[in-house]
Amino acid sequence: MNWKTLRGFIKKEFRQSLRDPVMQRLIFLAPMLQLTVFGFALNNETRDIRMAIFSKPNDTVIQRFQDKALASGWFIKANVSENDPFMSIQSGEAEVAIVIKDKKVEAATLLEPVPIQILISAVNSLRAQAIESYVQAILNDTLTGNNSSQKLIQIETKILYNPRMETSYFLIPALIGIIICLITVLLTSMAFTREREAGTMETILSAPIQKWEIILGKAIPSTLLAAVNSFLTCSAGAVVFGIPFTGSLFLLSLVLATFIFTTVAIGIAISTISQTQQQAMMGSFLFLFPALLLSGLMFPVENMPPFMKVFSEINPMTHFNYIMRNIILKGGDLEFVLIHVGVILGIGIISFYLAFRNFKTTLN
Amino acid sequence: MDSIIHLETSSISKAFGKTRALDNVSLKLKPGILHGLIGPSGAGKTTLMRCLMGLMSPQEGEVKYFTDNERRPFSKLRDYIAYMPQTQSLYADLSIKEHLEFFKEMYQIPSDEYEKRKKNLLEVTRLAQFEDRLAGQLSGGMYKKLGLMCSLLRNPKVLLLDEPTNGVDPISRREFWELLYDLKKSKVTILVATAYMDEAERCSFVHVLESGQLKNSGEPLHLLEKYQVSNFDEIFLKGSNNVI
């Protein structure tokens, strides 16, 4: 391996990628923009739930329930035009209707319980689940508080690491991973196909340059660009969203470096099996979408069927998310982090091996 | 390295699917002279060039490389053989200067040597004033000259040029050939593939390739006499039956 040749190759790559002003913006500004926009928009906290209550007048328990619900900030009062609970949901005026028909809740006895019916619109099932748990939590709270002298069991919940259950704490680390993945896999998967389509591959292959030098010459520039990008996105995460980053910065850098290495290797592997840039692009998305969907960001890995779990476990993004959450929120358990870093590294090494094996130095 | 390099192919064949791009081609490139490889489009010129450059491996036969009549492996001589592909093979978004810098590193040319060659090449190609222009913005003739410059940068002993004047205006073509004549003086073995038959007469030795087969080799005048024609166009115009 000749370092001067490699350096010349890398210089050329940088000149090419950064010559185009549009590319410059795409490489550096787009990730920051994505992080900010997605971070704010991808908010799965359920708010402004339109709630309608149909009960006997002056039911003090229900009154207290309503006060608590409105004070929580999750609910708002629905404007209901008709006195029919089902119609209020059907018309979209309310998303949840609390229905108590015959008597006041406070009049309930063991012999004559009062049924409370909750109607929830599940047009959006994620939102419906959230509404159900909110309503039940507030109802429980209201009802147990009703005769607190008789409380035998007290449930005291303390939420650790993310006490306010901020969604952004969960989303931003994963978004950093997605952005790194997009930049590295897409950029590097184009690496060889672009040369092949432009005809320049023939020139490179006829020069006395080693296979390793060509592969590293393509891998190193993407790695450096991704490193700069991950620093920028992490900073944006800390400044804009106040992500705590409680763990050590050294561990964080180690994780980012490993993840970048692996995604670059995957990009290069895709590049070596694609003939055209179009194929490389399709190949990248074939990796990116499943990687994203099976990373535990959208659906918890624990809930997946065993068959899918396997894919989830060989997905570098899953491990990246595990570690990033661990480091950012919990402060990072060294053993836990190292195990998952090892898995990511393993995937990277295998991808690099495949890329090296598939890379042909002839035009046959 | 001062020794003379020469190349030979011994009955090489290469097929792509059912198409036999090269069919039993045995060709000898005598050192130090300007060879022409002529034939219509699809005759197999590019495939032959790629085989000579080690970019493709023939299915039958082999390409042999010699220094001072002693057979050597390709890897030992690769540094002394330069190749200019037919297709656009430069980076549209890099300037002339950046191309030369890139190839300097690729060919591992020492800096003082590089400066000397660069100055000389820019002078003979008359591209010095366009040093900062991007390859994508060069005219057809300038583009080809830049390609030639990049392959000459490493002072090759063997130069393989695949249709270097294709799509270039007549004046630039003449300039290009003048460059090649200059090179001939420095004892570089040159092989020029071309579909322009008039260019065949400019070579010292001509190889006629048609449908993947080497039909003839010889000095231009000798070949014209043999076919009993007045110029090379006629060889192919008369139809392949006449190609002996």
Interface residues (C-beta under 8 A of the other chain):
Chain A: N2 K4 T5 R7 G8 F9 K11 K12 R15 Q16 R19 D20 A198 G199 T200 E202 T203 I204 L205 S206 A207 P208 I209 T362 L363 N364
Chain B: R50 M53 G54 L55 M56 S57 R78 D79 A82 Y83 P85 T87 Q88 S89 L90 Y91 A92 D93 L94 E98 E101 F102 F103 K104 E105 M106 Y107 Q108 C150
